[in-house]
Amino acid sequence: MTILARVARRYLLPLFLLMAIAPSAQGTEVLASWNEGEAKQSIVRFVESVTKEGSADFVPVPERIAVFDNDGTLWGEQPMYFQLLFALDRVKALAPQHPEWNTQEPFASLLKGDVKAALTGGEHAILEIVMAAHSGMTTDEFEQIVRDWFASAKHPKTGKPYTEMIYQPMLELLDYLRANGFKTFIASGGGIEFVRVFSEQVYGIPPEQVIGSSGKMKFELKGDQMVLNKLPEVDFIDDKAGKPVAIQKHIGRRPIAAFGNSDGDLQMLQWTCAGPGRRFCLYVHHTDAEREWAYDRQSSIGRLDKGLDAAADSGWTVVDMKKDWNRVFASEK
């Protein structure tokens, strides 16, 4: 073998092989459940611009903060929020201990199986149900109750476990951001203690990176143990204008990327994209009635009305679920 042939075999052949497989590897590893189009490309352009050293848009790793809503953004939220379905099941389980609920609304209607009537009281009724289901126990007891519920509960429409109602494209997006030095947080209108139970296992987001609505707690001595008891009182609602406040309190940095799906996320996106430098805001628009649900401006759950207008005015990315995702749920093959 000539010297030239040996050099070619040792150095050039591996290079050619690498060049040959690189495109296919990239296609399968980066946002594989996203169809090629503007939504996917806008994400890639943003990430490349803020992670390229020497770029005018370069952002140091500690400042690469991304915040995600949970309900309707990372997993489903129809026909009602999954945490509310947990609360409804929990109230039924607690009913024998509360005979007064047989005549007290919203519990009386709920125990008769009339969920629609139970929720006619609006936010006040929902708050009563949630407080009854989420208090009167320690934080450790609550965590175990939630884990047990997830182990057996099934979605009323799909029959799937709730942890299989996760959006595969969003899981890929979380991985893609973290692979590029981002720290990912959840900023949910749902309960912080509820989401923390599954966030690390399902999303790879540890509990200390979960922000959410919370009830008050009390430090107490229970027997020979020190515990935190959950009280039937609201501490903070992490929704609408509350989201930027909670993000600042928990993180102390303004995110450079924010992801939501409803008007409840609007202020979070506005605050994120109002900061200096390159920013990215994205709405998940539920447009797929066959694989999931189609809803926006008139929906009582996850309404996206003002947010759609703001996205159009501000040039934010809007994901058309039907067009932009070739796969919806992580459980799909």
C-alpha positions as CSV (number, residue, x, y, z in Angstrom):
1,M,0.0,0.0,0.0
2,T,1.4,3.4,-1.0
3,I,2.0,6.1,1.5
4,L,-0.8,8.2,-0.2
5,A,-3.2,5.2,0.1
6,R,-2.4,4.7,3.8
7,V,-3.0,8.4,4.5
8,A,-6.3,8.3,2.7
9,R,-7.4,5.2,4.6
10,R,-6.4,6.6,7.9
11,Y,-7.6,10.2,7.7
12,L,-9.9,10.8,4.7
13,L,-12.1,7.7,4.9
14,P,-13.3,8.4,8.5
15,L,-13.9,12.0,7.5
16,F,-16.0,10.9,4.5
17,L,-18.0,8.4,6.6
18,L,-18.7,11.1,9.2
19,M,-19.9,13.5,6.5
20,A,-22.1,10.8,5.1
21,I,-23.9,9.9,8.3
22,A,-24.1,13.4,9.8
23,P,-27.3,14.6,8.0
24,S,-29.3,11.4,8.9
25,A,-28.1,11.5,12.5
26,Q,-29.1,15.1,12.8
27,G,-32.5,14.4,11.2
28,T,-33.3,11.6,13.7
29,E,-31.9,13.2,16.9
30,V,-33.0,16.9,16.7
31,L,-36.7,17.5,17.1
32,A,-37.6,14.3,15.2
33,S,-41.3,14.6,15.9
34,W,-41.4,18.1,14.4
35,N,-42.2,18.4,10.7
36,E,-39.9,20.5,8.7
37,G,-41.3,24.1,8.6
38,E,-41.1,27.5,10.1
39,A,-42.0,26.5,13.6
40,K,-39.1,24.0,13.8
41,Q,-36.7,26.2,12.0
42,S,-37.5,29.2,14.3
43,I,-36.5,27.1,17.3
44,V,-33.3,25.9,15.7
45,R,-32.3,29.4,14.5
46,F,-32.9,30.8,18.0
47,V,-30.9,28.1,19.7
48,E,-28.0,28.4,17.3
49,S,-27.9,32.2,17.5
50,V,-27.7,32.3,21.3
51,T,-25.2,29.4,21.7
52,K,-22.7,30.4,19.0
53,E,-19.7,32.0,20.6
54,G,-18.7,35.3,18.9
55,S,-22.3,35.8,17.7
56,A,-23.9,39.2,18.5
57,D,-26.8,37.2,20.1
58,F,-24.6,34.9,22.2
59,V,-26.0,34.3,25.7
60,P,-23.7,32.8,28.4
61,V,-24.9,29.4,29.8
62,P,-26.0,30.7,33.2
63,E,-28.5,33.1,31.5
64,R,-30.0,30.4,29.2
65,I,-33.3,30.1,31.1
66,A,-36.4,28.6,29.4
67,V,-39.8,28.4,31.1
68,F,-42.6,26.1,30.1
69,D,-46.3,26.0,31.1
70,N,-47.5,22.5,31.8
71,D,-51.2,22.0,31.1
72,G,-51.8,22.0,27.4
73,T,-48.1,22.8,26.7
74,L,-46.2,19.7,28.0
75,W,-49.2,17.4,28.4
76,G,-52.9,17.4,27.6
77,E,-55.6,19.4,29.4
78,Q,-58.9,18.2,28.0
79,P,-61.7,17.6,28.9
80,M,-60.5,19.3,32.1
81,Y,-57.2,19.9,33.9
82,F,-55.7,16.6,35.0
83,Q,-55.1,17.9,38.5
84,L,-58.8,18.7,38.8
85,L,-59.6,15.1,37.8
86,F,-57.3,14.0,40.6
87,A,-59.1,16.3,43.0
88,L,-62.5,14.9,42.0
89,D,-61.3,11.4,42.6
90,R,-59.8,12.4,45.9
91,V,-63.1,14.0,47.1
92,K,-65.0,10.8,46.4
93,A,-62.4,8.9,48.4
94,L,-62.7,11.3,51.3
95,A,-66.5,11.4,51.3
96,P,-67.1,8.8,54.0
97,Q,-65.2,11.1,56.4
98,H,-67.4,14.1,55.5
99,P,-71.1,13.3,55.8
100,E,-71.8,17.1,55.5
101,W,-70.8,16.9,51.8
102,N,-74.0,15.0,51.0
103,T,-75.9,18.3,51.2
104,Q,-73.1,20.9,50.7
105,E,-72.3,22.1,47.2
106,P,-70.2,21.6,45.2
107,F,-69.6,18.3,46.9
108,A,-73.2,17.1,46.8
109,S,-73.5,17.3,43.0
110,L,-70.1,15.8,42.6
111,L,-70.9,12.8,44.8
112,K,-74.1,12.2,42.7
113,G,-71.9,12.0,39.6
114,D,-73.0,15.4,38.2
115,V,-69.6,17.0,37.6
116,K,-71.1,19.7,35.4
117,A,-73.5,20.9,38.1
118,A,-70.6,20.7,40.7
119,L,-68.6,23.1,38.6
120,T,-71.3,25.6,37.9
121,G,-69.9,27.6,40.8
122,G,-66.9,28.5,38.6
123,E,-63.5,29.2,40.1
124,H,-65.0,29.3,43.7
125,A,-66.3,25.8,43.3
126,I,-63.1,24.5,41.8
127,L,-61.1,26.1,44.6
128,E,-63.3,24.4,47.3
129,I,-62.8,21.0,45.6
130,V,-59.0,21.5,45.2
131,M,-58.6,22.7,48.8
132,A,-60.5,19.8,50.2
133,A,-58.4,17.3,48.1
134,H,-55.0,18.9,48.8
135,S,-55.1,19.7,52.5
136,G,-55.3,18.0,55.9
137,M,-52.2,15.9,55.4
138,T,-48.4,16.3,55.4
139,T,-46.4,17.0,52.2
140,D,-45.0,13.4,52.3
141,E,-48.5,11.9,52.6
142,F,-49.7,14.1,49.7
143,E,-46.8,13.0,47.5
144,Q,-47.6,9.3,48.1
145,I,-51.3,9.9,47.4
146,V,-50.5,11.5,44.1
147,R,-48.0,8.7,43.2
148,D,-50.7,6.1,43.9
149,W,-53.2,7.9,41.8
150,F,-50.9,8.2,38.8
151,A,-50.2,4.5,39.1
152,S,-53.8,3.5,38.5
153,A,-55.8,6.5,37.1
154,K,-56.7,6.6,33.4
155,H,-57.7,9.5,31.2
156,P,-61.5,9.5,30.8
157,K,-61.4,9.9,27.0
158,T,-58.3,8.0,25.9
159,G,-58.1,5.4,28.6
160,K,-54.3,6.0,28.8
161,P,-52.4,6.7,32.1
162,Y,-51.9,10.4,32.5
163,T,-48.2,10.1,32.2
164,E,-48.7,8.8,28.7
165,M,-50.5,12.0,27.7
166,I,-47.2,13.8,27.4
167,Y,-46.4,15.6,24.1
168,Q,-43.4,13.9,22.4
169,P,-42.4,17.0,20.4
170,M,-42.1,19.0,23.7
171,L,-40.0,16.3,25.3
172,E,-37.6,16.5,22.4
173,L,-37.6,20.3,22.7
174,L,-36.7,20.0,26.4
175,D,-33.8,17.7,25.5
176,Y,-32.7,19.9,22.7
177,L,-32.5,23.0,24.9
178,R,-30.7,21.2,27.7
179,A,-28.2,19.7,25.2
180,N,-27.4,23.4,24.3
181,G,-26.8,24.6,27.8
182,F,-30.3,25.7,28.8
183,K,-31.8,25.2,32.2
184,T,-35.5,24.3,31.9
185,F,-38.2,25.3,34.3
186,I,-41.9,24.6,34.6
187,A,-44.1,27.6,35.4
188,S,-47.6,26.0,35.9
189,G,-51.0,27.3,36.9
190,G,-51.3,23.8,38.5
191,G,-50.2,23.0,42.0
192,I,-46.5,23.1,42.6
193,E,-46.5,20.0,44.9
194,F,-48.7,18.1,42.5
195,V,-46.4,18.7,39.5
196,R,-43.2,18.1,41.5
197,V,-44.2,14.5,42.1
198,F,-43.7,13.5,38.4
199,S,-41.7,16.3,36.8
200,E,-38.3,14.7,37.1
201,Q,-39.3,11.3,36.0
202,V,-41.5,12.5,33.1
203,Y,-39.8,15.7,31.9
204,G,-36.3,15.5,33.4
205,I,-37.1,18.6,35.3
206,P,-36.2,18.3,39.0
207,P,-38.6,19.5,41.7
208,E,-36.6,22.6,42.5
209,Q,-37.1,23.8,38.9
210,V,-40.9,23.6,39.2
211,I,-42.9,26.8,39.8
212,G,-46.7,26.6,40.4
213,S,-49.7,27.6,42.5
214,S,-49.4,26.8,46.1
215,G,-51.4,26.4,49.3
216,K,-50.2,27.4,52.7
217,M,-48.3,25.0,54.9
218,K,-47.4,24.8,58.6
219,F,-44.3,23.3,60.3
220,E,-45.4,21.0,63.1
221,L,-44.3,18.2,65.4
222,K,-46.3,15.0,64.6
223,G,-45.4,12.4,67.2
224,D,-41.7,12.3,67.1
225,Q,-41.4,13.7,63.5
226,M,-41.1,17.2,62.1
227,V,-43.6,17.6,59.3
228,L,-45.1,20.2,56.9
229,N,-48.9,20.1,57.1
230,K,-50.9,21.3,54.1
231,L,-53.5,23.9,55.1
232,P,-56.8,24.6,53.3
233,E,-55.7,28.1,52.4
234,V,-54.4,29.6,49.1
235,D,-50.9,30.9,49.2
236,F,-50.2,31.9,45.6
237,I,-51.9,31.5,42.2
238,D,-49.3,31.1,39.5
239,D,-51.4,32.2,36.5
240,K,-51.6,35.2,34.2
241,A,-49.8,38.2,35.8
242,G,-48.8,35.9,38.6
243,K,-46.4,33.9,36.4
244,P,-43.7,36.6,35.9
245,V,-43.9,37.4,39.6
246,A,-43.4,33.8,40.6
247,I,-40.6,33.3,38.0
248,Q,-38.7,36.2,39.4
249,K,-39.2,35.0,43.0
250,H,-38.0,31.4,42.2
251,I,-35.4,32.0,39.6
252,G,-34.1,35.5,39.9
253,R,-33.4,35.8,36.2
254,R,-35.7,36.8,33.3
255,P,-36.0,33.8,31.0
256,I,-34.8,34.2,27.4
257,A,-37.4,31.6,26.1
258,A,-41.0,30.9,27.1
259,F,-43.5,28.3,26.0
260,G,-47.2,28.3,26.6
261,N,-50.6,27.5,25.1
262,S,-53.2,29.8,26.6
263,D,-54.1,33.3,27.6
264,G,-53.0,32.3,31.1
265,D,-49.4,32.2,29.8
266,L,-49.6,35.6,28.0
267,Q,-47.9,37.7,30.6
268,M,-45.1,35.1,31.0
269,L,-44.4,35.3,27.3
270,Q,-44.7,39.1,27.2
271,W,-42.3,39.5,30.1
272,T,-39.8,37.1,28.6
273,C,-39.7,38.7,25.1
274,A,-39.6,42.2,26.5
275,G,-36.1,41.7,27.8
276,P,-33.0,42.8,26.0
277,G,-31.1,40.7,23.4
278,R,-32.4,37.8,21.4
279,R,-35.6,36.3,22.9
280,F,-38.0,33.5,21.9
281,C,-41.7,33.0,22.7
282,L,-43.8,30.1,21.4
283,Y,-47.5,29.1,21.7
284,V,-48.7,25.6,21.2
285,H,-52.0,25.9,19.2
286,H,-54.3,22.9,19.6
287,T,-55.6,22.4,16.0
288,D,-55.7,18.6,15.8
289,A,-59.2,17.2,16.5
290,E,-58.2,13.7,15.4
291,R,-55.0,13.0,17.3
292,E,-55.8,15.3,20.2
293,W,-58.3,18.2,20.5
294,A,-59.0,21.4,18.5
295,Y,-59.7,24.5,20.6
296,D,-58.7,28.1,21.1
297,R,-60.7,31.3,21.4
298,Q,-64.0,29.9,22.8
299,S,-62.7,27.1,25.0
300,S,-63.4,27.1,28.7
301,I,-60.2,25.1,29.2
302,G,-56.9,26.5,27.8
303,R,-58.5,29.4,26.0
304,L,-56.1,31.0,23.5
305,D,-57.6,34.3,22.4
306,K,-55.6,37.3,23.4
307,G,-52.5,35.2,23.1
308,L,-53.1,34.5,19.4
309,D,-53.5,38.2,18.7
310,A,-50.4,39.0,20.7
311,A,-48.4,36.3,18.9
312,A,-49.3,37.7,15.5
313,D,-48.5,41.3,16.6
314,S,-45.2,40.4,18.2
315,G,-43.9,37.8,15.7
316,W,-43.9,34.9,18.2
317,T,-43.8,31.3,16.9
318,V,-47.2,29.6,16.9
319,V,-47.1,25.8,16.6
320,D,-50.0,24.4,14.5
321,M,-50.2,21.0,16.2
322,K,-51.9,19.3,13.2
323,K,-49.3,20.7,10.7
324,D,-46.1,20.9,12.7
325,W,-46.1,17.7,14.7
326,N,-45.8,14.3,13.0
327,R,-46.3,12.7,16.4
328,V,-48.3,14.0,19.4
329,F,-48.1,11.8,22.4
330,A,-45.0,10.1,23.8
331,S,-46.9,6.8,24.0
332,E,-47.5,6.7,20.2
333,K,-45.2,4.5,18.1
